[in-house]
Amino acid sequence: MTRLLKWGLVGGVFLYLYLPIAILVVNSFNSSKYGHVWKGFSLKWYTKLWANEALMQAFSNSLLIATLAASAATLIGTLMAIALYRYAFRGKGLAGGLLFVVMMSPDIVLAITFLVIFIALGIELGFWSLLISHITFCLPFVVVTVYAQLKGFDRYLLEAAQDLGAGEWQGFRHIILPLVRPAVISGWLLSFTLSLDDVIISTFVTGPGFEILPIRVYSMVKVGVSPEVNVLATLLLGLSLALVGIAALIRRTDRPR
Amino acid sequence: MNFRRLAIQLTLTWLTLFVLLPHALVLLTSVLTPDPGQLASYPMTLQAYGRLWDPIYAQAFWQSLWLSACTTLVCLLVGYPFAWSLARTPRVTRALLLFLMMVPFWTNSLIRTYAIKLILGNKGLINTLLQGLGLTDAPIDLLYTPFAVVFGLVYILLPFMVLPLVSAFEKLDPRLLEAARDLGAGPWARFTLVVLPLTLPGVIAGSLIVFLPAMGMFYVADLLGGAKNLLLGNIIKNQFLVVRDWPFGSALSLTLVLLMGLLLWLYARANRHINRRGGLDDSAA
């Protein structure tokens, strides 16, 4: 009985989480323009999306920002985690505190801080403002993941390397990096996910010259969202699943060593 | 360049430039005078904070607080037993289930919110189902109600409640429950005296990362709540992007920061309380 209840609850929650997604995927193949009725299988929205330049542009811009932001956040975040783990320096406590603030702050609060700084620094709203803010809000998650992994490994490994004459760069390249690789991969995936999912921060720091998907869709909501958006959602899902598959493969080949 | 210097400099520069300075600027903006041309200008004034007490905004603030509280409560009521169930599955299953919880994030949350609109609408899934079953004749108004907003907020935020709860349940030593049982504690006593106190940090952490963001999710209120400014986020967004009263928008956002500080303080206290009581945290183990 309790077992039944338990799986009923788990199943119910997943049904709730996946129902909207299922509707999007099903409707992407629905030849009806309105999502309420099924009028037969069709791929016409896929071809229509291909021809919809504004939407395709926003889609590829979203992927570009997510990829660049995740990569930069992973690089910078890994360096930050190492700095916080290995070195004593002035402002270390402050740095940790600021990362914590970014992690805990509601998106809307971060969004306006980003908007204000870009205006104050004279950075034009668009590609760079989106990229910098996405990197920044992903950073703490990378730092936390990598830092946790660093804490788990043997400090003496690095000392041994140093005794054998390895410099800081070599220690980083040959000792730290291979050891934190799983955390680095998780950090990248998490950042990519957060960047792709974001609406609030992007709304504030976007500019007319560079539009990403949520902004484009937001402007469509008032007049009616076209079915091509269902196709985009389906493609995003497929693409991300493929990405995770690749990441899982990388990890599997990593293991036997 | 020296690796050590590079890592430290990058850390300090990035965080100062894109976190510390921006927060300081928002604080400064909140005490400036609104200026349509320059967004904000001198002289300094506390006018923006005075407007927070304006009944229109005070009411919106309470409404927003109320909707967020409902969202947090629903997330907690669903997420707590859900996380408990997850934590008791084998490791591989758990990893897979947690992963499946993250998958929806890849279709942007705005698009998912739009899909919820299709579920709740007059011709949506729920109403079609209800009418098909003959439970109602006319469609029930689900969309553009506070209910729809809470439904959407829970949808977006539930995973954030579940994750800290799962890690709290993972830390819970099953032997403690056995010991309590051996000592004669019934199910209710085991729950209220052992499970709940030990997972309380997870409850507070989860509530914290649901409650505050919920107040800012203007797009959920926009799509599912109709044209009303239901959430604090809608007002902040309007002040910044439409009305262009940056000082007032900044002051509104700082009330959220203040609330965050208060909740974090509570969280720290609860954590300390639990650690002192039993010495059960992982540092003692």
Contacts between the chains, C-beta under 8 A, distances in Angstrom:
chain1	res1	chain2	res2	distance
A	6	B	85	4.5
A	6	B	88	7.9
A	7	B	85	7.7
A	9	B	78	8.0
A	9	B	81	5.8
A	9	B	82	5.8
A	9	B	85	6.0
A	10	B	82	6.5
A	10	B	85	5.4
A	10	B	86	7.1
A	10	B	97	7.2
A	13	B	78	6.5
A	13	B	82	5.2
A	13	B	158	7.4
A	14	B	97	8.0
A	14	B	100	6.7
A	14	B	101	7.9
A	16	B	155	7.0
A	16	B	158	7.9
A	17	B	101	6.7
A	17	B	104	5.5
A	17	B	155	7.4
A	17	B	158	7.3
A	17	B	159	7.8
A	18	B	104	7.0
A	19	B	119	6.5
A	19	B	125	7.6
A	20	B	104	7.8
A	20	B	112	5.1
A	20	B	115	3.5
A	20	B	116	5.4
A	20	B	118	7.6
A	20	B	119	6.4
A	20	B	155	7.2
A	21	B	104	5.6
A	21	B	107	6.1
A	21	B	112	6.9
A	21	B	115	7.0
A	23	B	115	5.2
A	23	B	118	5.5
A	23	B	119	6.8
A	23	B	125	7.2
A	24	B	107	6.5
A	24	B	111	6.9
A	24	B	112	7.8
A	24	B	115	5.1
A	27	B	118	7.8
A	34	B	123	7.9
A	35	B	118	4.9
A	36	B	118	7.8
A	36	B	121	8.0
A	36	B	123	4.3
A	36	B	124	7.2
A	36	B	128	7.2
A	62	B	108	7.5
A	76	B	10	6.2
A	76	B	14	6.3
A	79	B	6	7.2
A	79	B	7	4.5
A	79	B	10	5.6
A	79	B	11	7.1
A	80	B	7	7.2
A	80	B	10	7.2
A	80	B	11	4.6
A	80	B	14	7.9
A	82	B	7	5.6
A	83	B	4	7.8
A	83	B	7	3.9
A	83	B	8	5.1
A	83	B	10	7.7
A	83	B	11	4.9
A	84	B	11	7.2
A	86	B	4	8.0
A	87	B	4	5.9
A	87	B	7	7.1
A	87	B	8	6.1
A	89	B	8	4.9
A	89	B	12	7.8
A	91	B	12	5.4
A	94	B	15	7.8
A	94	B	20	7.6
A	95	B	11	5.3
A	95	B	12	6.3
A	95	B	15	5.4
A	98	B	15	4.5
A	98	B	19	4.6
A	98	B	20	5.9
A	99	B	15	7.0
A	99	B	19	8.0
A	101	B	19	6.7
A	101	B	23	7.5
A	102	B	19	5.9
A	104	B	208	7.1
A	104	B	209	7.1
A	104	B	212	8.0
A	104	B	260	6.4
A	104	B	264	6.8
A	105	B	212	7.9
A	105	B	257	7.4
A	105	B	260	6.7
A	106	B	212	4.4
A	106	B	213	4.4
A	106	B	215	6.7
A	106	B	216	4.5
A	106	B	256	5.9
A	106	B	260	7.3
A	107	B	213	6.0
A	107	B	216	5.8
A	107	B	217	8.0
A	108	B	213	7.8
A	108	B	215	7.7
A	108	B	216	3.1
A	108	B	217	7.9
A	108	B	218	7.4
A	108	B	232	7.7
A	108	B	233	4.9
A	108	B	236	5.7
A	108	B	237	7.5
A	108	B	253	6.7
A	108	B	256	7.1
A	109	B	216	7.2
A	109	B	253	5.2
A	109	B	256	5.5
A	109	B	257	5.9
A	109	B	260	7.8
A	112	B	26	6.1
A	112	B	236	6.9
A	112	B	240	6.0
A	112	B	249	6.5
A	112	B	250	6.7
A	112	B	253	5.2
A	113	B	19	7.6
A	113	B	22	3.6
A	113	B	23	5.4
A	113	B	25	7.3
A	113	B	26	5.3
A	114	B	18	7.5
A	114	B	22	6.3
A	115	B	240	6.6
A	116	B	22	5.8
A	116	B	25	4.7
A	116	B	26	5.4
A	116	B	29	6.1
A	116	B	246	7.6
A	116	B	250	7.6
A	117	B	17	7.7
A	117	B	18	6.6
A	117	B	21	6.1
A	117	B	22	3.9
A	117	B	25	6.1
A	119	B	39	6.9
A	120	B	25	5.8
A	132	B	18	6.3
A	133	B	18	7.7
A	136	B	14	7.4
A	136	B	18	4.7
A	136	B	19	6.8
A	139	B	14	7.6
A	167	B	3	7.6
A	168	B	2	6.9
A	168	B	3	3.6
A	168	B	4	5.6
A	169	B	3	5.0
A	172	B	3	5.9
A	193	B	102	6.3
A	193	B	105	4.9
A	193	B	106	6.4
A	194	B	105	7.7
A	196	B	105	7.1
A	196	B	106	5.9
A	196	B	108	6.2
A	197	B	105	4.4
A	197	B	106	7.3
A	197	B	108	5.8
A	197	B	109	5.1
A	198	B	108	7.8
A	198	B	109	7.9
A	199	B	108	6.7
A	199	B	109	5.7
A	199	B	110	4.6
A	199	B	219	5.3
A	200	B	216	6.3
A	200	B	217	7.1
A	200	B	218	7.2
A	200	B	219	7.2
A	200	B	233	7.3
A	203	B	219	7.6
A	203	B	237	7.2
A	203	B	241	7.7
A	204	B	237	7.8
A	204	B	240	6.8
A	204	B	241	7.2
A	213	B	108	5.8
A	213	B	111	7.9
A	214	B	108	5.1
A	214	B	109	7.9
A	214	B	110	4.4
A	214	B	111	7.7
A	217	B	108	7.4
A	217	B	110	5.5
A	217	B	111	6.0
A	217	B	114	7.0
A	218	B	110	6.2
A	218	B	219	6.8
A	221	B	114	6.6
A	221	B	222	7.4
A	221	B	223	6.1
A	225	B	114	5.8
A	229	B	111	6.2
A	229	B	114	7.3
A	232	B	111	7.4
A	233	B	107	4.1
A	233	B	108	7.7
A	233	B	111	5.0
A	233	B	112	7.9
A	233	B	115	7.8
A	236	B	106	5.4
A	236	B	107	5.2
A	236	B	108	7.3
A	237	B	103	7.3
A	237	B	106	5.6
A	237	B	107	5.6
A	239	B	106	7.8
A	240	B	103	7.4
A	240	B	106	3.8
A	241	B	103	7.3
A	241	B	106	7.9
A	244	B	99	7.7
